[in-house]
């Protein structure tokens, strides 16, 4: 059953239940009120009958005539019977042949005033002592008119219920189609989504309701899925590229080496080449495992001097980029050596600092790179500033993603893993990491807590 059909049926059922309850209350109120009015009229008629038949000797002719007029007006549709103490009928208008039983008369004498009803009549009994004797006045009214009105009310409410259910069903069906229209639109848009266009957000409805919030949340999920697909694609490209070169080198060397017998010197040379390539593969795997959170520093957390770590990094940088040595400036402006001691996973943080400085040198395009280490607000701040093309503002948040590379890197080789790995390492070691960039260059800042 569709949501629209369920909504229509629920609305119709709810209306039916509510209408039935209201109809029951109206019907019950009508019956109780009508019977109360009937018995009240019978009581009035009973008193007039007693005065008309039994008080004639005590009233003046004028007063009795006035009572006669009222009495005749009241008994048009009412039967009146007056019984004496022995149970004999003394007076009456004879509209109803059925006489009161002795038990009924005795009950009236005992209780004074009694009201009751039978299958076809309403009765009111009145005990009326008089100077002529002890009398019982019994008045009765046919309830056929009341029953007709009651049946007419039931018929009217039944027809109203049927018409109301039909109207509610049609109205609910139309309203459910209108309310379901945004959901239908969402379904169509979702069915059009493919792996290559997950970044396309669904159109938000104009109403600020739960559906708007749901679609907004779903768009966020699509964005994260799209980012994960990009990461997956970049990861495959990275692994295939980075693993291809070492494996091709190992394979080529072993194939050539296996063609004929080799001298010990040649064995040693090939072994060193293969070990170098294997070491490169191991380094790539280590980076991937750290990035995935599957590996931690085997040396554990310890205290070390940040300036010594920085000098070790610079040695590796100049070893890789010897031509950049005159372009890289290092300024350590911390006079007290004890203030340079920090705590963390040294190997990991050395890798993070190396990745950032390596990126700065790589993308500086032959321009100077400034590295400063200084104290600020009770912390050590290591700043790396290059003067390269910078990172487009729309991509500043994306460069933190693994394997993401900026759109303006050109032909500069890279994997897109260095910066994301540095961010992850800083987070795991409690080091604040900040990145700012514009067309004049990029600035990365590490903030270490001092001991």
N, C-alpha and C positions, 0 to 999 in steps of 0.2 A: 504494500500500500504506500502510495506516495505521500509526501508531507502535505501537499495541497488537499488530497482526499481526506487524510487524517484530520487536518485542521477544519475542513468543512463538516465532517461527521461530529467532531468534538463540539463545534459551535452549535450545530443543530441539536445534539443531545443535551447540551447545557441549557439551551433555550427551552427545550421540551420539559426538562426537569424543573427549571425555575417557573415556567408558566403553569405546570401542573401544581406546584406548591402554592402559587398565588391563587390559582383557580380553586383549590381546596379551601384555602383560607376565606376567599370570597363566598364560596358556596356555604361553608359552615357558618359564617357570620350572617349570611342571608337567612338560613334556616332558623338559627337561634333568635335573631332579631324578629323575624316574622312570627314565630311562635309566641314570643314574648308579647308582641302587639296583639295577637289573636286572644291570648289569655287575658290581657288587660281589658280588651273590649268585652270579653265574656263576663269578666268581673263587674264591669260597669253595667252591663245588661242585667246581670243577676241582681244587683242592688236596686235597679229601677223596677225590675219585675216584683221584687219583694215589697217595695213601697207601693207599686200600682195595685197589687192584689190584696195586700195585707194591711195597708195603712189608710184605706179609703175611709174608715170610720173615724180616724183621728185627724184627717186633713180637711181643710175647707174645699169647697167645690172648685174654686179657682186654682188652688195649689194642685189638686188632684188632676184637673184638666191639663195643667202644664206638664205634670209628670206623664200623663197619657200621651201627649204629643211626643215627648222624648222617648217614651217606651215604644210607641208604634214605629218611630224612626229607627230604633235600634234592633227590632226583632224581625226585620224584613227577611233576613237569611239565617235566623237563629231560632232554635227550638227552646221553649221555656216550659218547665214543669215544676209545680209546687206540691210537695208531699207533706202530709200531716204527721203527727207523732206515730200513728199506727202504720204508716207507709202507704196510705191511700193517696191517689192523685186527686188533689183538690182543685187546682187551677192549671191551665196550660193552653197553648195555642195549637197544639196537635200537629206540628210539622214533622215530628219524628215519632214513629209508632213504638220504637223500642223504649221500654220503661227501665228505670233504674232498679237495680237489684237491692234486696234488703242489706246485703253486705256493703254495697256501695253507700247506701243511705247511712248505715251505722258508722262507717268510716268518716263520712262528712260530719256527723254529729260529734264524733270523738275529736276530730282535728279542727273543726270550725270552718276551715276553708280548704278545699282540695281541688287540684287541677290534674288532669290526666288526658290521655288520648287513646283511641282504639283504632281499628283498621281504617275507618272512614270518617271519624268525627273527633273534634276536640271538645272536652267537657270541663265545666267549672261548677263545683258544688259549694253552696253557701248555707251554713246553719243559721237560721234566723228566728230566734225566740220572739214571740209577740204576745200581746194581751189576749189574742184569740187562741193561742196555743203554741206548740213547739213545731216549727216548720223547717223543711229543707228545700231550698231552691236549687234546681239543676238546670243549667243552660248548656246547649250544645250547638256547634257550628260544623257544617260540612267542610272538609278540607280539600275538596276537589279543585276549587279555584287556586288554593295555595299550591297543590300538587302540580297543576298546570303551569303555574308560574315557575315552580322549581324545575320542572322538566324543560321549560323553555330556556331557563338559565343554563341548564346543563347542555342543551343543544347549541346555544349560542357560544358557550365556552369551547365546546368540542370543535365547532366550525372555525372559531378564532384560532384554536390550537393548530388545526390542520393548515389553515392559510398562513399562520405565523411560521410554522415549520417549513413550509414551501418557500416563503419569502426569505427566511434566514438561510436556508440551504442555498438558494440562488445567490443571495448577497454574499454569503461566506465563500462560495465558489469564485465569484468575481473578485472579491477582496483578496482571497488567497492567491489568485493569479497575479494580481497587482503586487502583493507583498513578495511573491516568489520570483518576480521578474529579475531583481538584482542577483538572486542565487542562480537563476538560469544563465545570466550573463557571466557569472563567475565560473560556472561549469564549462561553458563554451571556451572561455579564455584558458582555463586549466587544460582542457583537452587539446589546445593548440600548442601547449608548451612541449619543447623538446630539450634534449641535453645541450644543444647549441644556443638556445635562447632563454635560458633560465633567468638571465638578468632582467628580462622584460617584466616589469611589475604589472600586477593586475590593476584595472581601473577601479579607483575607490568610489563608492556611492556618495552622493551629496549629503545624505543623512548621517548625522553623528550618533549612530546607534551601535548595538552589539555587532552587527554585520560589518560595519565600517571598521571596528576594532579587530574583528576576526581577519578581514582581508589585509589590514595593515600588518597584523602579526604574520600572516601567510607570506606577504611580500618580504618581510624580514627573513623568513625561512628560505624563500627562493634566493634571496641575496646571499645567504650563507651557503646554500647548496651550490650556487654559481661560483662563489669563491673557492669552494672545495673542489669543484670540477677544474677550475683554473689551476689550483695547487696540484691536483692530480696530474693534469697535463704537463705542467712545468716539471713536476717530479720525474715523470717518465722521460721527458726531454733531457733533464739534468743527468739522470742515471745512465741513459743510453749514451749521452755525449761523454760524460766523465769516465765511464767504464770502458767505452769503446777504445780510447787511445791507449791506456795501459794494457788492455787485453790484446789489442792488435800488435803492440810492441813486443809483448811476451810471446805471442804466437809466432810472429815473424822471426824473432831471434832464435826460438827453438826449432823452427822449420829449417832455417839456414844452418843452424848448428848441427842438425841431425843429418845433413847431407854427406858429411865425411868426418873422419876422425880429427880431433882437435888437440892442440897442445895445452899443457896446464895453464899457460897464460891466457889462452883463448877461453878455456873453461871458467877461469876466474873472472874474466871480463863479462862473459855472458851471465854468470851467476850474479855479479854485482848489478848488471842492468835489470835482470828479472827481479831481484830483491828490491831495487829502487821502485820499480813499477808496482810490485806487491805492496810496498810501503805506502805508495800513493793510493792504492785501492783501500788499504786499511784506514788511511786518514779520511777518505771519503765516507767509509762506513761508520767510522767513529762520529763524524759530524752528523750523519743521518740519525744515528742512535741517540745522540744527545738531543737533537732537534725533536725526536719522537718521545723523549723522556724515558728511554729504555736504558740509559747508561749514566752514571755519575762519576765524578772524579775519584779515582782509586786512592789518591793521597788524602782525601778527606779535607775538612775545613781546618785551616791553620792561620796563624798570623804571618804576615810577610810585609816587606817594604814595597810600596807602590812604585817608587822611583826605580828600584832594581828590576821590577817586572817591566817597567816602561823601557829601560835600557835593553833588556833581552828582546823585547818586541822590535825595537829600532834596529838591532843587529840583524834580525831576520828580514826586516823590511829592506834594509840596504843590501842585503845579500840577494834579494829577489829583484830589487829595483836600484841597481848601483848608479844609474844615471840620474836618479832623483835625490841623491845625497845632498847636493848643493841647494836644492829647492825646499827641503824639509827643515823647518826651524823648531827646536825644542827649548822651551823655557820652563825651568823648575824654580819657582819663587817661594819655596818653603825652607826657611833657615834652620829650623830645629828638626834634626833627623828623626827624633822620636815621634814627631807629629806625622811622619810618613807611614807609620805602621797601621795596617788595616787587617781585617780577618775575613777569610772566605776560601773558596776553592781556587787556588792560585792558577792551576793549569787551565781551568775553564775561563777565568777572567783574562788570562793572558791571550787565550784564543779570541775572546770578544774584542779586546783592545786591538789585537792584530788585525782582525777582520775590518774594523772601522778605519784604521790608518791605511790599510791596504786599499780599501775602496777610495779613500781620499786621494791617495797617490795615483791610483789607476784612472780616476775620472777628473783629475785636476787639469789634464791636457797640457802638461808642461808648466803650469803656474804654481806659485809657492803654496806650501801647506804649513800652517802654523799649529804647533802642539804646545799647550801650556798646562802646567800643573800648579795649582795655587790653593790656599786656604780661603774659605768663605763660610761664615756663619757656623763655625765649629765642624766643618766638613771639608774634605778634599775634593776639588773639582778638576777633572781632566777634560780639557776641551780640545777638540780636533776641528780645525777650520780650513776648508779648501776654498778655491776660487774657480771651481769648475762651472758647468752649465746649470747646476742646481737640479732640484726635483720639482716637477710641475705641482702646483698647489692641490690639484685634484687627486694626486697620487701619493701624497704624504702618508695617508693612513694605509695605503695598499702596500707600500714598500716593506712594511713589517711582516707581510705574509711570506711564508716560505716559497722560494723559487720565483718570486715576482721580480721582474726587472722593469725599470722605468722605460717610458716610451721614447726618451731622448738619449739613450745610451749609445745609439749608432752601432758602429762595428766593434765597440769595445767588448772583449770577451768577459764572460762572467756566468755565474750559476744562479744568482738570486738567493743564495742561502746564507751569505756572510752576515748581512744586517739582521735578518730574522733570528739567526743563531745568537748574535750578540744581545738582542733584546731578550731572548729566552734566558740566556745565562745571567744577565743582570737581574732579571726577575727572580731567579732561583737563589741568587746570592744577596738579595736585598740592596742592590746598587741601583740608584735612580738613573734612568736613561731618558734623555730628551733629544729631539731632533727638530731642527729648524732649517728651512731652505728657501732660497729665492733665486732670481736670475743671476745674482752675484756670487753664489756659492752655497755650500752646505756646512752647517755647524752641528756637531754631535757632542753631547756633554755627559760624562759619567760623574756621578756624585757618590763618593765613598764615605761611609761613617767612620770617624776616627775612634780609636780606642781611648 
